[in-house]
Amino acid sequence: MREALLTHLPALRRYAHGLTGNREEAEDLFQATVLRAIENEKQWRGENGRAWLYTIMTNLNRNRLRGRARQPALHAMADESELADETSAPDPLLQNTLMRALDTLQPEARAVLLLVAIEGRAYAEVAAILDIPIGTVMSRLSRARRQLSELLAHHSIHSLANR
């Protein structure tokens, strides 16, 4: 199990950053997930380690959100740069805009979008990770994509007007 855990650490860390939008909270969530996985490794059935880890992280994040009042995360540029893959060099302004747009999504919609669009998970796998029906995955994903599209279109109009 520990070998499987090691192979999924980079994706797990990206997912934590996407869920929290904050470097410190992401690191806390990431560490709590790894610790919980190690503590409960006997419960792992030996299949799809990544989905099992995402499920643990999703549940820990739900508990984190329940324990505090929901507020949009405010990011420093350094925090935002960690969401992107280390091999890419995205435009900082676009990345900042994307992070702010992601922050406007409900946590449930953000989790679905991150798992499908960023991590490339299948709808059925996302449904299993989040413990929701596939239809709910599809509707949350559609809603999240529509909201992001509207926000990014709005941002583009304002960017062009301010040039």
Secondary structure, 3 states (H helix, E strand, C coil): CHHHHHHHHHHHHHHHHHHHCCHHHHHHHHHHHHHHHHHCHHHCCCCCHHHHHHHHHHHHHHHHHHCCCCCCCCCCHHHHHCCCCCCCCCCHHHHHHHHHHHHHCCHHHHHHHHHHHHCCCCHHHHHHHHCCCHHHHHHHHHHHHHHHHHHHHHHHHHHHHCC
